[in-house]
Amino acid sequence: MGKSLNSVDRLMNCTLSSPHSKSVPMETVKILLADDHKIMRDGLKVLISDQSGLEVVGEAGDGAEAVDKTLALKPDLVLMDLSMPKMNGLLATVAIKARSPRTKVLVLTTHEDEDYLRELCTAHAVGYVLKHSASEELITAIRKVAAGGTHFDSDLVQKTLLHEAGPGKTPAGGHELSDREKEVLRQIAWGFSNKEIAAQLNISVKTVETYKVRIGEKLNLHSRAEIVRFAAAQGWLSDEHASMRKLAG
């Protein structure tokens, strides 16, 4: 699966959700399990059924069955494996979103694959959780996605963004930024709005806008994707800046 020209833009649009998570809906979240290993489905069913407000309404052992069951059962969310017979999870996600756009797809997989993440963003999946993650993370992801947010494995997203940025890439016009300008740039890269940045830094929205103009002039950065590339190349999106993260909740 090759990269598209706007892969960073698509990745950021896909993974950056509001830092203020919406409340979990009061009604029960109906979930379809799609995995070709019955023992995995059985374990997931036990885990999910033990949670309040979550209900497993069906199971599918391959991608084609996942599409059919989605159309028949109309679940709120499909928990989707990637490696399945007849139709893989990526193609099943594309088919589901085309025919049942309101159904959310949360991928649960062993694949730590950047290309899969990019393609799933294009297919409008709203989450990507690795099977070796803790069960608590999966339940958190399900609730976030059901509430209208997104949840993507933070390590995989970091790896993808850094790969997209490339080593040592620096935009033209690389004038030195002040400490406050760096702080604003990092928060822009993590997807915070002007209002949210202003509240966190205890400055006005107008001041944030002024900083953004200065940053653009100094570094010749004029889009969110360009800012993300620059911040990633500087190592400003690494774990030491985890307090600014929105990706993993």
N, C-alpha and C positions, 0 to 999 in steps of 0.2 A: 504494500500500500504506500504510494508515494505521497510526499507532502504537497499541499496546495500552496499558492503564493501567499495566502492570507492566513496561514495556519496559526500564527501567534494571536492574531485578532480573534479568530474563532475560538481558540483555546481560552482566552481571557473572558470572552463573552459567555463561554460555557461554564467556566469554573468560578467566576467571581459573583457571589450572591451577596445579598444585604447582610451586614454584620449583625443586624438586629433580627434574629430569627423570629419568624411568625409563630404564633402559638399553635400547638397541635390541635387539629380539628376535633370537635367533640364527638362527631359521629365515628363509627368504627371504620378503620381503613381496611379495605378488602385487597388481599394480596394473592397473586398467582406465582407459584414457584416453577421456574423453568430450569431444569438441570437433568442431564442424562444419567446421573447416578442416583438411584433410589435411596441409597443409604444417606446421601447428602440431603435429599429432599426430606427424608424422615427426620433427620436431625434439625433441619431448619424449621420444619413444622412444629416440632416440640418447643424449640426456642421461641418462635414467634407467637405461638398459641398461648404461651405462658405470660405474654405481655398484655396489659390492659389496652383496649382500643385497637388492637391489631387482630385480624382474622385471616387465616389461609382459606381461600375459597376454591382453590383448584391447583392441579399439578400438571406439568408437561414434561415429557422425556426427550423432546427434540424441538428444534426451532419452529418447524411447521406446525406442530401441535400447539406450541406456545401462541402462535398467531391465531389459530382456530379457537383455542380456549379463551383468549382475550376477547375475541368478537362475541363469543357465546356467553361468557360470564361477566364481562364488563368490569374487571377489577380496577381499583384505583391505581394499583402499582404492580408491575411485573418485576420480580427479582430474577434477573437473567444471567445465566452462565454463557460463556462465549463459545467454548468448544462443545458442540452438540451435533449429532448426525442429522441428515436430511437438509437442514438449514442451520447455519451457525448463528450465534447470538447477535452478531452485528447485522446480518441480513434480516433476522427476525425483528430486531429493533426498528430498522427502516420500514419494514412492512407494517408493524404495529402502529408506528407514529403516522404512517400514511392513511391507515384505515380507522384508527382509533386515537386521534391526536390528544385527547384529554387523558389518556392512560399514561402514567409516568413509568419510565424504565430505569431501574437501578441495577447496574451490572455488578455481579459478584463472581470473581474469577481468580485464577492462579496467575494469569498473564500480566506481568509487569512490562507492558509493551506500549511505547510511546505512540506508535502508529495506530494501534487500536484506540487509544485515548483520543487522538485527533479525529479519527473516523467516527467514533461514537459521539463526539461533540457535534459533528456535522449531522449525525442522525438524530440529534436532540435527546440523547440520553441525559439524565439529570444527576447521575451519580456513578461512581466507580470505586468499589471496595474490593480489596484483596482478600482471598479466602483465609490467609494466615492471620488476618486481623482479629482482634479480640471480639467476642460476641457483643460486648457493650457498644463497640464502634458500629457494628452492623445495625443494631437497634436504633442507635442515635441517627445513623444515616437514613433509615427507613422513616423515622419520625420527621426529620428535617425535610426530606423529599416530599412526604405526604403533606407537609405544611406549606409547600410551595417553594422551598429552597433547593439548594444543590449540595452534594457532598462528594468530593473527589479525594482519593488518596493523596495526601499532601506531599509525600516523598516522590511519588510518580510525577505529580504536577511540577514540583521543583526541578526534577531531572529533565523534563520536557522543556520547560522554560529556559533552563540553562543551555540545553542543546540548541534551541532555536536562536538564542542570543549569540552563541559561538564564543570562543576564547578571545579575550582581549579586544573585542569590538568597541570602539568609542566613537560617538557621533562627531561631526565637524563642529567647530566652534566650541571646543571643550574648555571654556573658562571655568575657573575655580568657583564652586558653589559655597555659600555660607552654610554653617551647620543647620540653621533653620530651613534653608532651601533644600538641603539634603533630606531633612526630616519630612518636609512636605512632599518631595519627589517620591520617597519610599512609600508614603501612605497613598499617594496617587496610584503607584504601581500595584499596591495591594487592593485597589478598587474602591477606596473610601470616597465619598462625595465631598464637595467643598464644605457643606454644612457639617458633616461628620468630622472632617479634619479641623475645622474651626473650633468645634466643641472640645476635641481632644487636646488641642494646643492652646486653648483659651485665647483665641484671637478672633477677629471678625471674618465673616465670609469674604468681604471685600479685600481684606489683607491676604487671604488664601489665594484669591484670584490674581492679586498683584504678584505674589510669589510664583504662581504658575506662568505668568507672562515672562517674568525674569528668567525662570528656568528654561522656557522655550527659546528665549533670545540667546542665552549663554551656551546652551547645548544643541541648539537647532533641533529640538524635539517638539513635534507638533501633533502627536496622537498618543493615545493610551498605549498602543502596541509598541511605539518607539520608546516610550518611557519604561515599559516593562523590559524591553531588550537591554536598555542601558542599565537599569537597576540590577538585573540578573547578571550582566557582565561584570558589574562592580562587586558582586557577592552580597548585595543588600537584601536579597530575598532568601537568605539562608536561615538556619535555625536560630541564630543569635538575634534575629529580628522577629521571632515567633509571636511576640506580643502584638504585632501589627497584623497577624494573619487573619484571614477570613475563610480560608479554604477548608479547614478541617473542623470548623465550629469551635 
